[in-house]
Amino acid sequence: MLVQAILKSKASDAVVTVPASATVSEAAAILAEKRIGTVVVSDDGVTALGILSERDIVRELAANGSGCLTQSVSEYMTADLVTCTRDSSVQNVLTQMTERRFRHMPVVEEGKLIGIVTLGDVVKAQLSELAMEKDALESMIMGH
């Protein structure tokens, strides 16, 4: 299965972004309002500069206190993005997320942000694929 299938199955292909100049507090408010775990940092909504997660914010709060809330997201974002394309295999994405311990991966093609996949999206896709395989095997065994 490819990332393309996940993107097609999502309710929306919109990716929530914030500019690099946004404050951590502004980003946290967006995360809470949208009930999401990550925002992609992008000044134009097209080019992904980085990613900022709830974990990044909590880690910084624990280390340095609430002063980080007034700093720009560019100070705390992960700038070394791991991305995939529509043609990436779901298994490869799951492996990267597991090994590198993150839950959100931007989908980027030709330098443009076209979507985002979450660990939940990937697990759901894998479970769906397993269910289809199980049904096909049961049909073969039953002779239908």
Secondary structure, DSSP 4 states (H G I P E B T S, - for coil): -BHHHHHHHSS-----EE-TTSBHHHHHHHHHHHT-SEEEE-SSSSS--EEEEHHHHHHHHHHH-GGGGGSBGGGTSB-S---B-TTSBHHHHHHHHHHHT-SEEEEEETTEEEEEEEHHHHHHHHHHHHHHHHHHHHHHHHT-
